[in-house]
């Protein structure tokens, strides 16, 4: 499948903290979404624990949140290139001079791994954090089937199944507002863009390339994550040259929303 040219794929960025009256040398943290979520719904719970240390800017997948819908195919490599271009634009427009770091969830974590592998040739981030992800997520056939189904049935058809996959037991009842925001963002996502993301994940496999990662990598897993279980984070950390991993208890597939303070503390500790 031919992917869209990387320089054509434009990613929507959103400031999650205010750049006003903050020192230019304050580090920049770019955060990435999970499939079916807006970056605002996923990362907002964690921002209050990050804002003193970082400028925080999130990016949305095509057709998700503020992202422009995309009908043409694209790859995880294309998304990583889009993140690098977005980061350069943010730094220039806001006059930021401090270092840049990246943290992404699920498909956003796949992008994190791609950024780490590309870092020697295209350095942008000093460290990256992979959250609730894997070097290969699922099987290509299953992703193609999901893409075909969603393109026909629409993203609302994914809400019930995602509610079961995304969260640790008891979270929906304990945090109905956060849950509703995430599932609402899924329901409102563009079906064609969601399908293109599925196809990109079906082609993604960095198991043989992670040894070339040129920056330190922290891989974080939720103990209750059935999509990307903890052993996947451990495998990433063991494969990259400078790797660490951590497991969050009572967390499923969306760590920044389910355990915002613990996720933020792991990011801050790793970057420090």
Phi and psi restraints in degrees (value plus and minus 20) as a CYANA .aco file:
   2 UNK   PHI     -98.3   -58.3
   2 UNK   PSI     110.6   150.6
   3 UNK   PHI    -115.0   -75.0
   3 UNK   PSI     140.3   180.3
   4 UNK   PHI     -85.6   -45.6
   4 UNK   PSI     125.8   165.8
   5 UNK   PHI     -77.4   -37.4
   5 UNK   PSI     115.6   155.6
   6 UNK   PHI     -79.6   -39.6
   6 UNK   PSI     -53.4   -13.4
   7 UNK   PHI     -98.6   -58.6
   7 UNK   PSI     -28.0    12.0
   8 UNK   PHI    -112.3   -72.3
   8 UNK   PSI     -44.6    -4.6
   9 UNK   PHI     -97.9   -57.9
   9 UNK   PSI      86.8   126.8
  10 UNK   PHI    -122.3   -82.3
  10 UNK   PSI     104.7   144.7
  11 UNK   PHI    -118.4   -78.4
  11 UNK   PSI     119.8   159.8
  12 UNK   PHI    -103.4   -63.4
  12 UNK   PSI     106.4   146.4
  13 UNK   PHI    -128.3   -88.3
  13 UNK   PSI     128.2   168.2
  14 UNK   PHI    -155.8  -115.8
  14 UNK   PSI     109.8   149.8
  15 UNK   PHI     -91.5   -51.5
  15 UNK   PSI     103.0   143.0
  16 UNK   PHI    -117.6   -77.6
  16 UNK   PSI     -33.4     6.6
  17 UNK   PHI    -144.8  -104.8
  17 UNK   PSI     141.9   181.9
  18 UNK   PHI    -105.0   -65.0
  18 UNK   PSI     108.4   148.4
  19 UNK   PHI     -98.9   -58.9
  19 UNK   PSI     -30.5     9.5
  20 UNK   PHI     -91.4   -51.4
  20 UNK   PSI     119.9   159.9
  21 UNK   PHI      40.4    80.4
  21 UNK   PSI      -2.0    38.0
  22 UNK   PHI    -126.3   -86.3
  22 UNK   PSI     122.5   162.5
  23 UNK   PHI     -83.2   -43.2
  23 UNK   PSI     122.8   162.8
  24 UNK   PHI     -83.2   -43.2
  24 UNK   PSI     -47.7    -7.7
  25 UNK   PHI    -102.5   -62.5
  25 UNK   PSI     -23.6    16.4
  26 UNK   PHI     -80.8   -40.8
  26 UNK   PSI     112.8   152.8
  27 UNK   PHI     -80.7   -40.7
  27 UNK   PSI     130.7   170.7
  28 UNK   PHI    -122.4   -82.4
  28 UNK   PSI     110.3   150.3
  29 UNK   PHI    -136.5   -96.5
  29 UNK   PSI      94.9   134.9
  30 UNK   PHI    -112.6   -72.6
  30 UNK   PSI     108.2   148.2
  31 UNK   PHI    -138.9   -98.9
  31 UNK   PSI     123.0   163.0
  32 UNK   PHI    -139.2   -99.2
  32 UNK   PSI     136.1   176.1
  33 UNK   PHI    -109.3   -69.3
  33 UNK   PSI     153.5   193.5
  34 UNK   PHI    -121.1   -81.1
  34 UNK   PSI     136.8   176.8
  35 UNK   PHI     -76.2   -36.2
  35 UNK   PSI     109.0   149.0
  36 UNK   PHI      70.6   110.6
  36 UNK   PSI     -24.6    15.4
  37 UNK   PHI    -134.8   -94.8
  37 UNK   PSI     133.1   173.1
  38 UNK   PHI    -106.0   -66.0
  38 UNK   PSI     130.1   170.1
  39 UNK   PHI     -86.3   -46.3
  39 UNK   PSI     -51.0   -11.0
  40 UNK   PHI     -83.0   -43.0
  40 UNK   PSI     -69.2   -29.2
  41 UNK   PHI     -85.5   -45.5
  41 UNK   PSI     -55.9   -15.9
  42 UNK   PHI     -97.5   -57.5
  42 UNK   PSI     -61.9   -21.9
  43 UNK   PHI    -121.2   -81.2
  43 UNK   PSI     -36.3     3.7
  44 UNK   PHI     -74.2   -34.2
  44 UNK   PSI     -61.8   -21.8
  45 UNK   PHI     -79.7   -39.7
  45 UNK   PSI     -47.3    -7.3
  46 UNK   PHI    -110.4   -70.4
  46 UNK   PSI     -34.8     5.2
  47 UNK   PHI     -82.8   -42.8
  47 UNK   PSI     -58.4   -18.4
  48 UNK   PHI     -82.5   -42.5
  48 UNK   PSI     -42.1    -2.1
  49 UNK   PHI    -112.6   -72.6
  49 UNK   PSI     -25.3    14.7
  50 UNK   PHI    -133.6   -93.6
  50 UNK   PSI     -42.6    -2.6
  51 UNK   PHI     -86.6   -46.6
  51 UNK   PSI     -45.8    -5.8
  52 UNK   PHI     -91.7   -51.7
  52 UNK   PSI     -46.6    -6.6
  53 UNK   PHI    -115.9   -75.9
  53 UNK   PSI     -48.0    -8.0
  54 UNK   PHI    -157.3  -117.3
  54 UNK   PSI     130.9   170.9
  55 UNK   PHI     -92.1   -52.1
  55 UNK   PSI     109.5   149.5
  56 UNK   PHI    -137.8   -97.8
  56 UNK   PSI     102.1   142.1
  57 UNK   PHI    -145.9  -105.9
  57 UNK   PSI     110.0   150.0
  58 UNK   PHI    -126.1   -86.1
  58 UNK   PSI     138.4   178.4
  59 UNK   PHI    -145.9  -105.9
  59 UNK   PSI     128.8   168.8
  60 UNK   PHI    -127.9   -87.9
  60 UNK   PSI     123.4   163.4
  61 UNK   PHI     -82.6   -42.6
  61 UNK   PSI     134.0   174.0
  62 UNK   PHI     -73.0   -33.0
  62 UNK   PSI     112.3   152.3
  63 UNK   PHI      54.1    94.1
  63 UNK   PSI     -14.8    25.2
  64 UNK   PHI    -135.4   -95.4
  64 UNK   PSI     120.6   160.6
  65 UNK   PHI      34.8    74.8
  65 UNK   PSI    -141.5  -101.5
  66 UNK   PHI    -108.8   -68.8
  66 UNK   PSI     -17.2    22.8
  67 UNK   PHI     -92.6   -52.6
  67 UNK   PSI     119.0   159.0
  68 UNK   PHI     -91.2   -51.2
  68 UNK   PSI     111.5   151.5
  69 UNK   PHI     -76.9   -36.9
  69 UNK   PSI     127.2   167.2
  70 UNK   PHI    -152.9  -112.9
  70 UNK   PSI      99.2   139.2
  71 UNK   PHI    -110.7   -70.7
  71 UNK   PSI     -45.9    -5.9
  72 UNK   PHI    -105.6   -65.6
  72 UNK   PSI     133.3   173.3
  73 UNK   PHI     -86.0   -46.0
  73 UNK   PSI     128.9   168.9
  74 UNK   PHI    -165.9  -125.9
  74 UNK   PSI     146.6   186.6
  75 UNK   PHI    -137.3   -97.3
  75 UNK   PSI     151.1   191.1
  76 UNK   PHI     -82.6   -42.6
  76 UNK   PSI     -55.6   -15.6
  77 UNK   PHI     -80.8   -40.8
  77 UNK   PSI     -60.8   -20.8
  78 UNK   PHI     -82.6   -42.6
  78 UNK   PSI     -62.2   -22.2
  79 UNK   PHI     -82.8   -42.8
  79 UNK   PSI     -61.9   -21.9
  80 UNK   PHI     -81.6   -41.6
  80 UNK   PSI     -61.3   -21.3
  81 UNK   PHI     -83.9   -43.9
  81 UNK   PSI     -59.5   -19.5
  82 UNK   PHI     -82.1   -42.1
  82 UNK   PSI     -58.5   -18.5
  83 UNK   PHI     -84.7   -44.7
  83 UNK   PSI     -62.8   -22.8
  84 UNK   PHI     -81.9   -41.9
  84 UNK   PSI     -62.1   -22.1
  85 UNK   PHI     -86.8   -46.8
  85 UNK   PSI     -60.7   -20.7
  86 UNK   PHI     -82.1   -42.1
  86 UNK   PSI     -63.2   -23.2
  87 UNK   PHI     -81.8   -41.8
  87 UNK   PSI     -64.3   -24.3
  88 UNK   PHI     -81.5   -41.5
  88 UNK   PSI     -59.7   -19.7
  89 UNK   PHI     -87.4   -47.4
  89 UNK   PSI     -61.4   -21.4
  90 UNK   PHI     -82.7   -42.7
  90 UNK   PSI     -66.1   -26.1
  91 UNK   PHI     -82.0   -42.0
  91 UNK   PSI     -62.9   -22.9
  92 UNK   PHI     -88.5   -48.5
  92 UNK   PSI     -67.7   -27.7
  93 UNK   PHI     -86.9   -46.9
  93 UNK   PSI     -55.4   -15.4
  94 UNK   PHI    -113.8   -73.8
  94 UNK   PSI     -23.8    16.2
  95 UNK   PHI      47.1    87.1
  95 UNK   PSI      14.3    54.3
  96 UNK   PHI    -100.7   -60.7
  96 UNK   PSI     117.0   157.0
  97 UNK   PHI    -138.6   -98.6
  97 UNK   PSI     -27.0    13.0
  98 UNK   PHI     -99.9   -59.9
  98 UNK   PSI     154.7   194.7
  99 UNK   PHI     -89.8   -49.8
  99 UNK   PSI     141.5   181.5
 100 UNK   PHI    -138.7   -98.7
 100 UNK   PSI     122.5   162.5
 101 UNK   PHI    -152.8  -112.8
 101 UNK   PSI     143.5   183.5
 102 UNK   PHI    -156.7  -116.7
 102 UNK   PSI     120.8   160.8
 103 UNK   PHI    -160.7  -120.7
 103 UNK   PSI     110.2   150.2
 104 UNK   PHI    -161.0  -121.0
 104 UNK   PSI     133.1   173.1
 105 UNK   PHI    -130.3   -90.3
 105 UNK   PSI     112.8   152.8
 106 UNK   PHI      35.9    75.9
 106 UNK   PSI    -129.4   -89.4
 107 UNK   PHI     -83.9   -43.9
 107 UNK   PSI     -52.6   -12.6
 108 UNK   PHI     -86.3   -46.3
 108 UNK   PSI     -48.8    -8.8
 109 UNK   PHI     -95.9   -55.9
 109 UNK   PSI     -51.2   -11.2
 110 UNK   PHI     -82.6   -42.6
 110 UNK   PSI     -61.2   -21.2
 111 UNK   PHI     -82.5   -42.5
 111 UNK   PSI     -59.6   -19.6
 112 UNK   PHI     -77.4   -37.4
 112 UNK   PSI     -64.0   -24.0
 113 UNK   PHI     -85.8   -45.8
 113 UNK   PSI     -59.7   -19.7
 114 UNK   PHI     -83.6   -43.6
 114 UNK   PSI     -60.9   -20.9
 115 UNK   PHI     -82.0   -42.0
 115 UNK   PSI     -59.1   -19.1
 116 UNK   PHI     -86.5   -46.5
 116 UNK   PSI     -61.0   -21.0
 117 UNK   PHI     -88.5   -48.5
 117 UNK   PSI     -54.2   -14.2
 118 UNK   PHI    -103.6   -63.6
 118 UNK   PSI     -26.2    13.8
 119 UNK   PHI     -83.3   -43.3
 119 UNK   PSI     -51.9   -11.9
 120 UNK   PHI     -85.6   -45.6
 120 UNK   PSI     -61.8   -21.8
 121 UNK   PHI    -103.3   -63.3
 121 UNK   PSI     -53.8   -13.8
 122 UNK   PHI    -152.6  -112.6
 122 UNK   PSI      55.3    95.3
 123 UNK   PHI     -90.4   -50.4
 123 UNK   PSI     105.5   145.5
 124 UNK   PHI    -153.3  -113.3
 124 UNK   PSI     -62.7   -22.7
 125 UNK   PHI    -135.2   -95.2
 125 UNK   PSI     118.8   158.8
 126 UNK   PHI     -98.4   -58.4
 126 UNK   PSI     -50.3   -10.3
 127 UNK   PHI    -168.4  -128.4
 127 UNK   PSI     133.8   173.8
 128 UNK   PHI    -150.7  -110.7
 128 UNK   PSI     130.4   170.4
 129 UNK   PHI    -139.9   -99.9
 129 UNK   PSI     104.9   144.9
 130 UNK   PHI    -123.3   -83.3
 130 UNK   PSI      96.4   136.4
 131 UNK   PHI    -133.1   -93.1
 131 UNK   PSI     106.4   146.4
 132 UNK   PHI      31.4    71.4
 132 UNK   PSI      31.8    71.8
 133 UNK   PHI    -161.5  -121.5
 133 UNK   PSI    -192.5  -152.5
 134 UNK   PHI    -177.7  -137.7
 134 UNK   PSI     142.5   182.5
 135 UNK   PHI     -91.3   -51.3
 135 UNK   PSI     -39.4     0.6
 136 UNK   PHI    -168.2  -128.2
 136 UNK   PSI     101.4   141.4
 137 UNK   PHI    -128.4   -88.4
 137 UNK   PSI      91.5   131.5
 138 UNK   PHI      49.7    89.7
 138 UNK   PSI    -185.7  -145.7
 139 UNK   PHI    -136.7   -96.7
 139 UNK   PSI     124.5   164.5
 140 UNK   PHI     -75.2   -35.2
 140 UNK   PSI     -60.9   -20.9
 141 UNK   PHI     -82.2   -42.2
 141 UNK   PSI     -63.9   -23.9
 142 UNK   PHI     -83.4   -43.4
 142 UNK   PSI     -59.2   -19.2
 143 UNK   PHI     -87.4   -47.4
 143 UNK   PSI     -59.7   -19.7
 144 UNK   PHI     -84.5   -44.5
 144 UNK   PSI     -60.2   -20.2
 145 UNK   PHI     -84.2   -44.2
 145 UNK   PSI     -61.5   -21.5
 146 UNK   PHI     -85.4   -45.4
 146 UNK   PSI     -60.4   -20.4
 147 UNK   PHI     -80.1   -40.1
 147 UNK   PSI     -65.6   -25.6
 148 UNK   PHI     -83.9   -43.9
 148 UNK   PSI     -61.4   -21.4
 149 UNK   PHI     -84.6   -44.6
 149 UNK   PSI     -69.0   -29.0
 150 UNK   PHI     -85.4   -45.4
 150 UNK   PSI     -57.1   -17.1
 151 UNK   PHI     -82.6   -42.6
 151 UNK   PSI     -50.0   -10.0
 152 UNK   PHI    -107.3   -67.3
 152 UNK   PSI     -64.9   -24.9
 153 UNK   PHI    -112.9   -72.9
 153 UNK   PSI     -39.4     0.6
 154 UNK   PHI      70.4   110.4
 154 UNK   PSI     140.8   180.8
 155 UNK   PHI     -88.2   -48.2
 155 UNK   PSI     -47.1    -7.1
 156 UNK   PHI     -77.3   -37.3
 156 UNK   PSI     -45.1    -5.1
 157 UNK   PHI     -87.1   -47.1
 157 UNK   PSI     -35.1     4.9
 158 UNK   PHI    -115.1   -75.1
 158 UNK   PSI     -26.5    13.5
 159 UNK   PHI     -84.0   -44.0
 159 UNK   PSI     -68.9   -28.9
 160 UNK   PHI     -82.8   -42.8
 160 UNK   PSI     -67.1   -27.1
 161 UNK   PHI     -85.9   -45.9
 161 UNK   PSI     -57.9   -17.9
 162 UNK   PHI     -87.3   -47.3
 162 UNK   PSI     -56.5   -16.5
 163 UNK   PHI     -80.0   -40.0
 163 UNK   PSI     -53.4   -13.4
 164 UNK   PHI     -97.5   -57.5
 164 UNK   PSI     -54.8   -14.8
 165 UNK   PHI    -102.7   -62.7
 165 UNK   PSI     -53.3   -13.3
 166 UNK   PHI     -95.6   -55.6
 166 UNK   PSI     -59.0   -19.0
 167 UNK   PHI    -132.3   -92.3
 167 UNK   PSI     127.9   167.9
 168 UNK   PHI     -89.0   -49.0
 168 UNK   PSI     134.8   174.8
 169 UNK   PHI     -73.5   -33.5
 169 UNK   PSI     112.2   152.2
 170 UNK   PHI      72.2   112.2
 170 UNK   PSI     -34.1     5.9
 171 UNK   PHI     -88.6   -48.6
 171 UNK   PSI     -61.2   -21.2
 172 UNK   PHI     -78.5   -38.5
 172 UNK   PSI     -63.0   -23.0
 173 UNK   PHI     -90.7   -50.7
 173 UNK   PSI     -55.5   -15.5
 174 UNK   PHI     -97.9   -57.9
 174 UNK   PSI     -51.7   -11.7
 175 UNK   PHI    -152.4  -112.4
 175 UNK   PSI      47.2    87.2
 176 UNK   PHI     -84.1   -44.1
 176 UNK   PSI     -52.5   -12.5
 177 UNK   PHI     -89.7   -49.7
 177 UNK   PSI     -64.6   -24.6
 178 UNK   PHI     -84.1   -44.1
 178 UNK   PSI     -63.5   -23.5
 179 UNK   PHI     -80.0   -40.0
 179 UNK   PSI     -67.0   -27.0
 180 UNK   PHI     -81.9   -41.9
 180 UNK   PSI     -59.8   -19.8
 181 UNK   PHI     -82.8   -42.8
 181 UNK   PSI     -61.2   -21.2
 182 UNK   PHI     -88.9   -48.9
 182 UNK   PSI     -65.2   -25.2
 183 UNK   PHI     -89.6   -49.6
 183 UNK   PSI     -50.9   -10.9
 184 UNK   PHI     -85.9   -45.9
 184 UNK   PSI     -60.6   -20.6
 185 UNK   PHI     -85.3   -45.3
 185 UNK   PSI     -54.4   -14.4
 186 UNK   PHI     -84.8   -44.8
 186 UNK   PSI     -67.5   -27.5
 187 UNK   PHI     -80.5   -40.5
 187 UNK   PSI     -52.9   -12.9
 188 UNK   PHI    -109.2   -69.2
 188 UNK   PSI     -22.6    17.4
 189 UNK   PHI     -90.9   -50.9
 189 UNK   PSI     128.4   168.4
 190 UNK   PHI     -90.4   -50.4
 190 UNK   PSI     108.6   148.6
 191 UNK   PHI     -82.9   -42.9
 191 UNK   PSI     -59.0   -19.0
 192 UNK   PHI     -90.7   -50.7
 192 UNK   PSI     -61.3   -21.3
 193 UNK   PHI     -84.9   -44.9
 193 UNK   PSI     -60.7   -20.7
 194 UNK   PHI     -79.0   -39.0
 194 UNK   PSI     -62.9   -22.9
 195 UNK   PHI     -83.4   -43.4
 195 UNK   PSI     -59.7   -19.7
 196 UNK   PHI     -84.7   -44.7
 196 UNK   PSI     -56.4   -16.4
 197 UNK   PHI     -83.8   -43.8
 197 UNK   PSI     -61.4   -21.4
 198 UNK   PHI     -79.5   -39.5
 198 UNK   PSI     -64.3   -24.3
 199 UNK   PHI     -84.2   -44.2
 199 UNK   PSI     -58.5   -18.5
 200 UNK   PHI     -83.8   -43.8
 200 UNK   PSI     -61.1   -21.1
 201 UNK   PHI     -87.2   -47.2
 201 UNK   PSI     -52.8   -12.8
 202 UNK   PHI     -84.2   -44.2
 202 UNK   PSI     -48.4    -8.4
 203 UNK   PHI    -113.7   -73.7
 203 UNK   PSI     -28.6    11.4
 204 UNK   PHI     -99.9   -59.9
 204 UNK   PSI     107.7   147.7
 205 UNK   PHI    -182.3  -142.3
 205 UNK   PSI      84.1   124.1
 206 UNK   PHI    -128.4   -88.4
 206 UNK   PSI      -3.6    36.4
 207 UNK   PHI     -79.1   -39.1
 207 UNK   PSI     -53.2   -13.2
 208 UNK   PHI    -111.4   -71.4
 208 UNK   PSI     -23.8    16.2
 209 UNK   PHI    -133.2   -93.2
 209 UNK   PSI     -32.6     7.4
 210 UNK   PHI     -83.0   -43.0
 210 UNK   PSI     -44.7    -4.7
 211 UNK   PHI     -84.2   -44.2
 211 UNK   PSI     -35.2     4.8
 212 UNK   PHI    -111.1   -71.1
 212 UNK   PSI     -14.6    25.4
 213 UNK   PHI     -81.1   -41.1
 213 UNK   PSI     109.4   149.4
 214 UNK   PHI    -124.2   -84.2
 214 UNK   PSI     -15.5    24.5
 215 UNK   PHI    -151.9  -111.9
 215 UNK   PSI     138.6   178.6
 216 UNK   PHI     -81.9   -41.9
 216 UNK   PSI     123.0   163.0
 217 UNK   PHI    -149.5  -109.5
 217 UNK   PSI     109.5   149.5
 218 UNK   PHI    -127.1   -87.1
 218 UNK   PSI     104.3   144.3
 219 UNK   PHI    -129.1   -89.1
 219 UNK   PSI     101.8   141.8
 220 UNK   PHI    -136.6   -96.6
 220 UNK   PSI     113.7   153.7
 221 UNK   PHI    -144.1  -104.1
 221 UNK   PSI     133.6   173.6
 222 UNK   PHI    -110.0   -70.0
 222 UNK   PSI     114.6   154.6
 223 UNK   PHI     -81.0   -41.0
 223 UNK   PSI     -45.7    -5.7
 224 UNK   PHI    -124.6   -84.6
 224 UNK   PSI      -3.3    36.7
 225 UNK   PHI    -101.1   -61.1
 225 UNK   PSI      91.5   131.5
 226 UNK   PHI    -105.3   -65.3
 226 UNK   PSI     -37.1     2.9
 227 UNK   PHI     -99.6   -59.6
 227 UNK   PSI     -71.4   -31.4
 228 UNK   PHI    -149.5  -109.5
 228 UNK   PSI      62.7   102.7
 229 UNK   PHI     -86.0   -46.0
 229 UNK   PSI     146.4   186.4
 230 UNK   PHI     -75.2   -35.2
 230 UNK   PSI     -51.9   -11.9
 231 UNK   PHI     -83.8   -43.8
 231 UNK   PSI     -42.7    -2.7
 232 UNK   PHI     -90.8   -50.8
 232 UNK   PSI     -58.8   -18.8
 233 UNK   PHI     -85.8   -45.8
 233 UNK   PSI     -60.3   -20.3
 234 UNK   PHI     -83.3   -43.3
 234 UNK   PSI     -59.9   -19.9
 235 UNK   PHI     -83.0   -43.0
 235 UNK   PSI     -62.7   -22.7
 236 UNK   PHI     -79.6   -39.6
 236 UNK   PSI     -69.1   -29.1
 237 UNK   PHI     -83.4   -43.4
 237 UNK   PSI     -53.8   -13.8
 238 UNK   PHI     -97.7   -57.7
 238 UNK   PSI     -42.8    -2.8
 239 UNK   PHI    -109.0   -69.0
 239 UNK   PSI     -62.0   -22.0
 240 UNK   PHI     -90.5   -50.5
 240 UNK   PSI     131.5   171.5
 241 UNK   PHI     -82.7   -42.7
 241 UNK   PSI     -55.0   -15.0
 242 UNK   PHI    -144.6  -104.6
 242 UNK   PSI      58.1    98.1
 243 UNK   PHI    -140.2  -100.2
 243 UNK   PSI     126.4   166.4
 244 UNK   PHI    -155.8  -115.8
 244 UNK   PSI     136.9   176.9
 245 UNK   PHI    -161.0  -121.0
 245 UNK   PSI     138.0   178.0
 246 UNK   PHI    -167.1  -127.1
 246 UNK   PSI     132.5   172.5
 247 UNK   PHI    -143.1  -103.1
 247 UNK   PSI     111.0   151.0
 248 UNK   PHI    -119.3   -79.3
 248 UNK   PSI     102.4   142.4
 249 UNK   PHI     -88.6   -48.6
 249 UNK   PSI     126.0   166.0
 250 UNK   PHI      39.6    79.6
 250 UNK   PSI      13.3    53.3
 251 UNK   PHI    -146.0  -106.0
 251 UNK   PSI     120.9   160.9
 252 UNK   PHI    -116.7   -76.7
 252 UNK   PSI    -139.4   -99.4
 253 UNK   PHI    -120.7   -80.7
 253 UNK   PSI     -25.9    14.1
 254 UNK   PHI    -146.7  -106.7
 254 UNK   PSI      49.9    89.9
 255 UNK   PHI     -74.6   -34.6
 255 UNK   PSI     -65.3   -25.3
 256 UNK   PHI     -82.2   -42.2
 256 UNK   PSI     -47.1    -7.1
 257 UNK   PHI    -107.7   -67.7
 257 UNK   PSI     -57.6   -17.6
 258 UNK   PHI    -100.4   -60.4
 258 UNK   PSI     -56.4   -16.4
 259 UNK   PHI    -156.5  -116.5
 259 UNK   PSI      47.6    87.6
 260 UNK   PHI     -82.8   -42.8
 260 UNK   PSI     -62.8   -22.8
 261 UNK   PHI     -89.2   -49.2
 261 UNK   PSI     -64.7   -24.7
 262 UNK   PHI     -84.7   -44.7
 262 UNK   PSI     -59.9   -19.9
 263 UNK   PHI     -83.0   -43.0
 263 UNK   PSI     -65.1   -25.1
 264 UNK   PHI     -82.4   -42.4
 264 UNK   PSI     -60.5   -20.5
 265 UNK   PHI     -85.2   -45.2
 265 UNK   PSI     -59.0   -19.0
 266 UNK   PHI     -84.0   -44.0
 266 UNK   PSI     -61.2   -21.2
 267 UNK   PHI     -84.1   -44.1
 267 UNK   PSI     -66.6   -26.6
 268 UNK   PHI     -84.6   -44.6
 268 UNK   PSI     -62.4   -22.4
 269 UNK   PHI     -84.2   -44.2
 269 UNK   PSI     -63.6   -23.6
 270 UNK   PHI     -84.7   -44.7
 270 UNK   PSI     -63.4   -23.4
 271 UNK   PHI     -91.9   -51.9
 271 UNK   PSI     -53.3   -13.3
